[in-house]
Amino acid sequence: MFHNAKTLLTFKIILLLIAFFAFYTKDAFAERMAVTDSIANIRSGPGTKNSIIWKVEKNHPLEIIEKKGSWYHFRDFENDKGWIHKSLIGKIKTVITKKEKCNIRTGPGTRYEIILNVEKGIPFKVLKRQEEWIKIRHADGDQGWIHNSLVW
């Protein structure tokens, strides 16, 4: 069937490419962005004529799954989906709390004092990472350290 090694190699490369595109959807290549305005409207579809389904605050992280003109379709940390205008988001490193009670500490470790307790769904800008700990700052200025397991 294959007359030489070059033909066999070409065939293998083609098979690998077919397998790659068959198993990886566009969601596998989703881009991570975050809200840059103090409050942003999330809409049911791409355009201001679509209803506002909820609002999010600054630094709320989003995983972009589709772009349609100036509108981005996204999924968030709870796998909820919506549409947001591209002028309201940017490429900034952020996280959002995914547990009901999260301790924010003065330093990167459990031996440091707890300075703040936050609930699920609070977004923060990432300032620094140190092993499993992240130094974060809220839009209101509060900052501290949180364990990586508590955020998305």
mmCIF file of the C-alpha atoms, coordinates in Angstrom:
data_MODEL
# 
_entry.id   MODEL 
# 
loop_
_atom_site.group_PDB 
_atom_site.id 
_atom_site.type_symbol 
_atom_site.label_atom_id 
_atom_site.label_alt_id 
_atom_site.label_comp_id 
_atom_site.label_asym_id 
_atom_site.label_entity_id 
_atom_site.label_seq_id 
_atom_site.pdbx_PDB_ins_code 
_atom_site.Cartn_x 
_atom_site.Cartn_y 
_atom_site.Cartn_z 
_atom_site.occupancy 
_atom_site.B_iso_or_equiv 
_atom_site.pdbx_formal_charge 
_atom_site.auth_seq_id 
_atom_site.auth_comp_id 
_atom_site.auth_asym_id 
_atom_site.auth_atom_id 
_atom_site.pdbx_PDB_model_num 
ATOM 1   C CA . MET A 1 1   ? 0.000   0.000  0.000  1.00 0.00 ? 1   MET A CA 1 
ATOM 2   C CA . PHE A 1 2   ? 2.734   2.517  0.962  1.00 0.00 ? 2   PHE A CA 1 
ATOM 3   C CA . HIS A 1 3   ? 5.628   2.610  -1.472 1.00 0.00 ? 3   HIS A CA 1 
ATOM 4   C CA . ASN A 1 4   ? 8.061   4.502  0.706  1.00 0.00 ? 4   ASN A CA 1 
ATOM 5   C CA . ALA A 1 5   ? 8.617   5.920  4.186  1.00 0.00 ? 5   ALA A CA 1 
ATOM 6   C CA . LYS A 1 6   ? 7.734   9.465  3.095  1.00 0.00 ? 6   LYS A CA 1 
ATOM 7   C CA . THR A 1 7   ? 4.270   8.387  1.940  1.00 0.00 ? 7   THR A CA 1 
ATOM 8   C CA . LEU A 1 8   ? 3.706   6.490  5.208  1.00 0.00 ? 8   LEU A CA 1 
ATOM 9   C CA . LEU A 1 9   ? 4.785   9.533  7.249  1.00 0.00 ? 9   LEU A CA 1 
ATOM 10  C CA . THR A 1 10  ? 2.448   11.827 5.276  1.00 0.00 ? 10  THR A CA 1 
ATOM 11  C CA . PHE A 1 11  ? -0.423  9.389  5.852  1.00 0.00 ? 11  PHE A CA 1 
ATOM 12  C CA . LYS A 1 12  ? 0.276   9.311  9.611  1.00 0.00 ? 12  LYS A CA 1 
ATOM 13  C CA . ILE A 1 13  ? 0.368   13.111 9.811  1.00 0.00 ? 13  ILE A CA 1 
ATOM 14  C CA . ILE A 1 14  ? -2.971  13.354 7.997  1.00 0.00 ? 14  ILE A CA 1 
ATOM 15  C CA . LEU A 1 15  ? -4.519  10.809 10.373 1.00 0.00 ? 15  LEU A CA 1 
ATOM 16  C CA . LEU A 1 16  ? -3.211  12.723 13.382 1.00 0.00 ? 16  LEU A CA 1 
ATOM 17  C CA . LEU A 1 17  ? -4.667  15.990 12.068 1.00 0.00 ? 17  LEU A CA 1 
ATOM 18  C CA . ILE A 1 18  ? -8.046  14.362 11.414 1.00 0.00 ? 18  ILE A CA 1 
ATOM 19  C CA . ALA A 1 19  ? -8.073  12.880 14.923 1.00 0.00 ? 19  ALA A CA 1 
ATOM 20  C CA . PHE A 1 20  ? -7.042  16.200 16.464 1.00 0.00 ? 20  PHE A CA 1 
ATOM 21  C CA . PHE A 1 21  ? -9.834  18.187 14.819 1.00 0.00 ? 21  PHE A CA 1 
ATOM 22  C CA . ALA A 1 22  ? -12.412 15.446 15.390 1.00 0.00 ? 22  ALA A CA 1 
ATOM 23  C CA . PHE A 1 23  ? -11.846 15.374 19.162 1.00 0.00 ? 23  PHE A CA 1 
ATOM 24  C CA . TYR A 1 24  ? -11.144 19.031 19.922 1.00 0.00 ? 24  TYR A CA 1 
ATOM 25  C CA . THR A 1 25  ? -14.048 21.446 19.602 1.00 0.00 ? 25  THR A CA 1 
ATOM 26  C CA . LYS A 1 26  ? -13.716 25.188 19.469 1.00 0.00 ? 26  LYS A CA 1 
ATOM 27  C CA . ASP A 1 27  ? -14.400 25.196 23.249 1.00 0.00 ? 27  ASP A CA 1 
ATOM 28  C CA . ALA A 1 28  ? -11.035 23.515 23.783 1.00 0.00 ? 28  ALA A CA 1 
ATOM 29  C CA . PHE A 1 29  ? -9.414  26.691 22.505 1.00 0.00 ? 29  PHE A CA 1 
ATOM 30  C CA . ALA A 1 30  ? -11.518 29.098 24.572 1.00 0.00 ? 30  ALA A CA 1 
ATOM 31  C CA . GLU A 1 31  ? -9.891  32.392 25.483 1.00 0.00 ? 31  GLU A CA 1 
ATOM 32  C CA . ARG A 1 32  ? -9.932  33.676 29.077 1.00 0.00 ? 32  ARG A CA 1 
ATOM 33  C CA . MET A 1 33  ? -10.816 37.353 29.597 1.00 0.00 ? 33  MET A CA 1 
ATOM 34  C CA . ALA A 1 34  ? -12.337 39.487 32.364 1.00 0.00 ? 34  ALA A CA 1 
ATOM 35  C CA . VAL A 1 35  ? -14.747 42.394 32.849 1.00 0.00 ? 35  VAL A CA 1 
ATOM 36  C CA . THR A 1 36  ? -13.006 45.785 32.920 1.00 0.00 ? 36  THR A CA 1 
ATOM 37  C CA . ASP A 1 37  ? -15.994 48.059 33.731 1.00 0.00 ? 37  ASP A CA 1 
ATOM 38  C CA . SER A 1 38  ? -17.365 48.436 37.262 1.00 0.00 ? 38  SER A CA 1 
ATOM 39  C CA . ILE A 1 39  ? -20.630 46.712 36.201 1.00 0.00 ? 39  ILE A CA 1 
ATOM 40  C CA . ALA A 1 40  ? -21.378 44.946 32.910 1.00 0.00 ? 40  ALA A CA 1 
ATOM 41  C CA . ASN A 1 41  ? -24.687 43.765 31.470 1.00 0.00 ? 41  ASN A CA 1 
ATOM 42  C CA . ILE A 1 42  ? -24.846 40.144 30.385 1.00 0.00 ? 42  ILE A CA 1 
ATOM 43  C CA . ARG A 1 43  ? -27.312 39.633 27.554 1.00 0.00 ? 43  ARG A CA 1 
ATOM 44  C CA . SER A 1 44  ? -29.260 36.709 26.152 1.00 0.00 ? 44  SER A CA 1 
ATOM 45  C CA . GLY A 1 45  ? -27.853 37.297 22.664 1.00 0.00 ? 45  GLY A CA 1 
ATOM 46  C CA . PRO A 1 46  ? -25.385 39.437 20.698 1.00 0.00 ? 46  PRO A CA 1 
ATOM 47  C CA . GLY A 1 47  ? -26.846 42.948 20.666 1.00 0.00 ? 47  GLY A CA 1 
ATOM 48  C CA . THR A 1 48  ? -28.450 45.585 22.875 1.00 0.00 ? 48  THR A CA 1 
ATOM 49  C CA . LYS A 1 49  ? -31.930 44.530 21.722 1.00 0.00 ? 49  LYS A CA 1 
ATOM 50  C CA . ASN A 1 50  ? -31.434 41.223 23.580 1.00 0.00 ? 50  ASN A CA 1 
ATOM 51  C CA . SER A 1 51  ? -32.554 41.130 27.205 1.00 0.00 ? 51  SER A CA 1 
ATOM 52  C CA . ILE A 1 52  ? -30.187 41.655 30.137 1.00 0.00 ? 52  ILE A CA 1 
ATOM 53  C CA . ILE A 1 53  ? -30.118 38.315 31.972 1.00 0.00 ? 53  ILE A CA 1 
ATOM 54  C CA . TRP A 1 54  ? -27.763 39.344 34.793 1.00 0.00 ? 54  TRP A CA 1 
ATOM 55  C CA . LYS A 1 55  ? -24.981 41.803 35.680 1.00 0.00 ? 55  LYS A CA 1 
ATOM 56  C CA . VAL A 1 56  ? -21.390 41.152 36.729 1.00 0.00 ? 56  VAL A CA 1 
ATOM 57  C CA . GLU A 1 57  ? -18.789 43.286 38.441 1.00 0.00 ? 57  GLU A CA 1 
ATOM 58  C CA . LYS A 1 58  ? -15.261 44.287 37.532 1.00 0.00 ? 58  LYS A CA 1 
ATOM 59  C CA . ASN A 1 59  ? -12.678 41.458 37.240 1.00 0.00 ? 59  ASN A CA 1 
ATOM 60  C CA . HIS A 1 60  ? -15.342 38.764 36.692 1.00 0.00 ? 60  HIS A CA 1 
ATOM 61  C CA . PRO A 1 61  ? -13.500 36.104 34.637 1.00 0.00 ? 61  PRO A CA 1 
ATOM 62  C CA . LEU A 1 62  ? -15.076 34.795 31.431 1.00 0.00 ? 62  LEU A CA 1 
ATOM 63  C CA . GLU A 1 63  ? -14.145 32.018 29.042 1.00 0.00 ? 63  GLU A CA 1 
ATOM 64  C CA . ILE A 1 64  ? -14.905 33.190 25.506 1.00 0.00 ? 64  ILE A CA 1 
ATOM 65  C CA . ILE A 1 65  ? -16.479 30.463 23.374 1.00 0.00 ? 65  ILE A CA 1 
ATOM 66  C CA . GLU A 1 66  ? -17.641 32.432 20.324 1.00 0.00 ? 66  GLU A CA 1 
ATOM 67  C CA . LYS A 1 67  ? -17.220 35.863 18.745 1.00 0.00 ? 67  LYS A CA 1 
ATOM 68  C CA . LYS A 1 68  ? -19.940 37.488 16.654 1.00 0.00 ? 68  LYS A CA 1 
ATOM 69  C CA . GLY A 1 69  ? -18.971 40.961 15.494 1.00 0.00 ? 69  GLY A CA 1 
ATOM 70  C CA . SER A 1 70  ? -18.438 43.122 18.584 1.00 0.00 ? 70  SER A CA 1 
ATOM 71  C CA . TRP A 1 71  ? -20.127 40.579 20.876 1.00 0.00 ? 71  TRP A CA 1 
ATOM 72  C CA . TYR A 1 72  ? -18.563 37.695 22.758 1.00 0.00 ? 72  TYR A CA 1 
ATOM 73  C CA . HIS A 1 73  ? -20.409 34.564 23.852 1.00 0.00 ? 73  HIS A CA 1 
ATOM 74  C CA . PHE A 1 74  ? -18.916 33.194 27.060 1.00 0.00 ? 74  PHE A CA 1 
ATOM 75  C CA . ARG A 1 75  ? -19.189 30.692 29.892 1.00 0.00 ? 75  ARG A CA 1 
ATOM 76  C CA . ASP A 1 76  ? -18.400 31.564 33.500 1.00 0.00 ? 76  ASP A CA 1 
ATOM 77  C CA . PHE A 1 77  ? -17.249 29.640 36.577 1.00 0.00 ? 77  PHE A CA 1 
ATOM 78  C CA . GLU A 1 78  ? -20.717 28.137 37.101 1.00 0.00 ? 78  GLU A CA 1 
ATOM 79  C CA . ASN A 1 79  ? -20.933 27.158 33.424 1.00 0.00 ? 79  ASN A CA 1 
ATOM 80  C CA . ASP A 1 80  ? -23.602 29.843 32.850 1.00 0.00 ? 80  ASP A CA 1 
ATOM 81  C CA . LYS A 1 81  ? -23.527 31.340 29.354 1.00 0.00 ? 81  LYS A CA 1 
ATOM 82  C CA . GLY A 1 82  ? -24.246 34.829 28.104 1.00 0.00 ? 82  GLY A CA 1 
ATOM 83  C CA . TRP A 1 83  ? -23.176 37.572 25.724 1.00 0.00 ? 83  TRP A CA 1 
ATOM 84  C CA . ILE A 1 84  ? -21.078 40.655 26.477 1.00 0.00 ? 84  ILE A CA 1 
ATOM 85  C CA . HIS A 1 85  ? -19.848 43.541 24.329 1.00 0.00 ? 85  HIS A CA 1 
ATOM 86  C CA . LYS A 1 86  ? -16.110 43.417 23.634 1.00 0.00 ? 86  LYS A CA 1 
ATOM 87  C CA . SER A 1 87  ? -15.618 46.985 24.949 1.00 0.00 ? 87  SER A CA 1 
ATOM 88  C CA . LEU A 1 88  ? -16.452 45.746 28.482 1.00 0.00 ? 88  LEU A CA 1 
ATOM 89  C CA . ILE A 1 89  ? -13.732 43.088 28.734 1.00 0.00 ? 89  ILE A CA 1 
ATOM 90  C CA . GLY A 1 90  ? -9.973  42.764 28.473 1.00 0.00 ? 90  GLY A CA 1 
ATOM 91  C CA . LYS A 1 91  ? -7.090  40.348 28.830 1.00 0.00 ? 91  LYS A CA 1 
ATOM 92  C CA . ILE A 1 92  ? -6.387  40.696 32.526 1.00 0.00 ? 92  ILE A CA 1 
ATOM 93  C CA . LYS A 1 93  ? -5.586  37.893 34.946 1.00 0.00 ? 93  LYS A CA 1 
ATOM 94  C CA . THR A 1 94  ? -8.443  37.375 37.341 1.00 0.00 ? 94  THR A CA 1 
ATOM 95  C CA . VAL A 1 95  ? -10.006 34.671 39.504 1.00 0.00 ? 95  VAL A CA 1 
ATOM 96  C CA . ILE A 1 96  ? -13.388 34.211 41.144 1.00 0.00 ? 96  ILE A CA 1 
ATOM 97  C CA . THR A 1 97  ? -14.205 32.379 44.358 1.00 0.00 ? 97  THR A CA 1 
ATOM 98  C CA . LYS A 1 98  ? -15.937 29.043 43.787 1.00 0.00 ? 98  LYS A CA 1 
ATOM 99  C CA . LYS A 1 99  ? -16.529 27.919 47.392 1.00 0.00 ? 99  LYS A CA 1 
ATOM 100 C CA . GLU A 1 100 ? -19.192 29.142 49.834 1.00 0.00 ? 100 GLU A CA 1 
ATOM 101 C CA . LYS A 1 101 ? -16.635 30.417 52.378 1.00 0.00 ? 101 LYS A CA 1 
ATOM 102 C CA . CYS A 1 102 ? -13.143 31.520 51.368 1.00 0.00 ? 102 CYS A CA 1 
ATOM 103 C CA . ASN A 1 103 ? -10.464 32.889 53.668 1.00 0.00 ? 103 ASN A CA 1 
ATOM 104 C CA . ILE A 1 104 ? -8.271  35.720 52.447 1.00 0.00 ? 104 ILE A CA 1 
ATOM 105 C CA . ARG A 1 105 ? -4.980  35.849 54.354 1.00 0.00 ? 105 ARG A CA 1 
ATOM 106 C CA . THR A 1 106 ? -2.121  38.270 54.965 1.00 0.00 ? 106 THR A CA 1 
ATOM 107 C CA . GLY A 1 107 ? 0.375   35.915 53.335 1.00 0.00 ? 107 GLY A CA 1 
ATOM 108 C CA . PRO A 1 108 ? 0.721   32.777 51.185 1.00 0.00 ? 108 PRO A CA 1 
ATOM 109 C CA . GLY A 1 109 ? -0.054  30.020 53.699 1.00 0.00 ? 109 GLY A CA 1 
ATOM 110 C CA . THR A 1 110 ? -2.455  28.852 56.410 1.00 0.00 ? 110 THR A CA 1 
ATOM 111 C CA . ARG A 1 111 ? -0.112  30.110 59.137 1.00 0.00 ? 111 ARG A CA 1 
ATOM 112 C CA . TYR A 1 112 ? -0.942  33.690 58.073 1.00 0.00 ? 112 TYR A CA 1 
ATOM 113 C CA . GLU A 1 113 ? -3.802  35.635 59.656 1.00 0.00 ? 113 GLU A CA 1 
ATOM 114 C CA . ILE A 1 114 ? -7.251  35.611 58.026 1.00 0.00 ? 114 ILE A CA 1 
ATOM 115 C CA . ILE A 1 115 ? -8.107  39.204 57.155 1.00 0.00 ? 115 ILE A CA 1 
ATOM 116 C CA . LEU A 1 116 ? -11.283 38.659 55.160 1.00 0.00 ? 116 LEU A CA 1 
ATOM 117 C CA . ASN A 1 117 ? -13.938 35.996 54.548 1.00 0.00 ? 117 ASN A CA 1 
ATOM 118 C CA . VAL A 1 118 ? -15.717 36.056 51.197 1.00 0.00 ? 118 VAL A CA 1 
ATOM 119 C CA . GLU A 1 119 ? -18.545 34.071 49.707 1.00 0.00 ? 119 GLU A CA 1 
ATOM 120 C CA . LYS A 1 120 ? -18.822 32.288 46.383 1.00 0.00 ? 120 LYS A CA 1 
ATOM 121 C CA . GLY A 1 121 ? -18.746 34.430 43.246 1.00 0.00 ? 121 GLY A CA 1 
ATOM 122 C CA . ILE A 1 122 ? -16.424 37.273 44.277 1.00 0.00 ? 122 ILE A CA 1 
ATOM 123 C CA . PRO A 1 123 ? -13.993 38.284 41.490 1.00 0.00 ? 123 PRO A CA 1 
ATOM 124 C CA . PHE A 1 124 ? -10.419 39.443 42.092 1.00 0.00 ? 124 PHE A CA 1 
ATOM 125 C CA . LYS A 1 125 ? -7.527  40.667 39.991 1.00 0.00 ? 125 LYS A CA 1 
ATOM 126 C CA . VAL A 1 126 ? -4.452  38.429 40.235 1.00 0.00 ? 126 VAL A CA 1 
ATOM 127 C CA . LEU A 1 127 ? -1.383  40.335 41.446 1.00 0.00 ? 127 LEU A CA 1 
ATOM 128 C CA . LYS A 1 128 ? 1.090   37.503 42.023 1.00 0.00 ? 128 LYS A CA 1 
ATOM 129 C CA . ARG A 1 129 ? 1.342   33.715 42.318 1.00 0.00 ? 129 ARG A CA 1 
ATOM 130 C CA . GLN A 1 130 ? 3.476   31.783 44.773 1.00 0.00 ? 130 GLN A CA 1 
ATOM 131 C CA . GLU A 1 131 ? 3.180   28.009 44.462 1.00 0.00 ? 131 GLU A CA 1 
ATOM 132 C CA . GLU A 1 132 ? -0.468  27.148 45.350 1.00 0.00 ? 132 GLU A CA 1 
ATOM 133 C CA . TRP A 1 133 ? -1.257  30.668 46.612 1.00 0.00 ? 133 TRP A CA 1 
ATOM 134 C CA . ILE A 1 134 ? -2.466  33.736 44.717 1.00 0.00 ? 134 ILE A CA 1 
ATOM 135 C CA . LYS A 1 135 ? -2.143  37.351 45.801 1.00 0.00 ? 135 LYS A CA 1 
ATOM 136 C CA . ILE A 1 136 ? -5.392  39.064 44.824 1.00 0.00 ? 136 ILE A CA 1 
ATOM 137 C CA . ARG A 1 137 ? -7.041  42.500 44.900 1.00 0.00 ? 137 ARG A CA 1 
ATOM 138 C CA . HIS A 1 138 ? -10.766 43.248 44.779 1.00 0.00 ? 138 HIS A CA 1 
ATOM 139 C CA . ALA A 1 139 ? -12.082 46.237 42.797 1.00 0.00 ? 139 ALA A CA 1 
ATOM 140 C CA . ASP A 1 140 ? -12.768 48.018 46.128 1.00 0.00 ? 140 ASP A CA 1 
ATOM 141 C CA . GLY A 1 141 ? -9.073  47.787 47.069 1.00 0.00 ? 141 GLY A CA 1 
ATOM 142 C CA . ASP A 1 142 ? -9.158  44.860 49.538 1.00 0.00 ? 142 ASP A CA 1 
ATOM 143 C CA . GLN A 1 143 ? -6.248  42.519 48.933 1.00 0.00 ? 143 GLN A CA 1 
ATOM 144 C CA . GLY A 1 144 ? -4.621  39.435 50.347 1.00 0.00 ? 144 GLY A CA 1 
ATOM 145 C CA . TRP A 1 145 ? -3.744  35.817 49.576 1.00 0.00 ? 145 TRP A CA 1 
ATOM 146 C CA . ILE A 1 146 ? -6.067  32.957 48.648 1.00 0.00 ? 146 ILE A CA 1 
ATOM 147 C CA . HIS A 1 147 ? -5.396  29.278 48.025 1.00 0.00 ? 147 HIS A CA 1 
ATOM 148 C CA . ASN A 1 148 ? -5.634  28.169 44.396 1.00 0.00 ? 148 ASN A CA 1 
ATOM 149 C CA . SER A 1 149 ? -8.219  25.465 45.257 1.00 0.00 ? 149 SER A CA 1 
ATOM 150 C CA . LEU A 1 150 ? -10.778 28.133 46.240 1.00 0.00 ? 150 LEU A CA 1 
ATOM 151 C CA . VAL A 1 151 ? -10.920 29.926 42.886 1.00 0.00 ? 151 VAL A CA 1 
ATOM 152 C CA . TRP A 1 152 ? -11.706 29.419 39.204 1.00 0.00 ? 152 TRP A CA 1 
# 
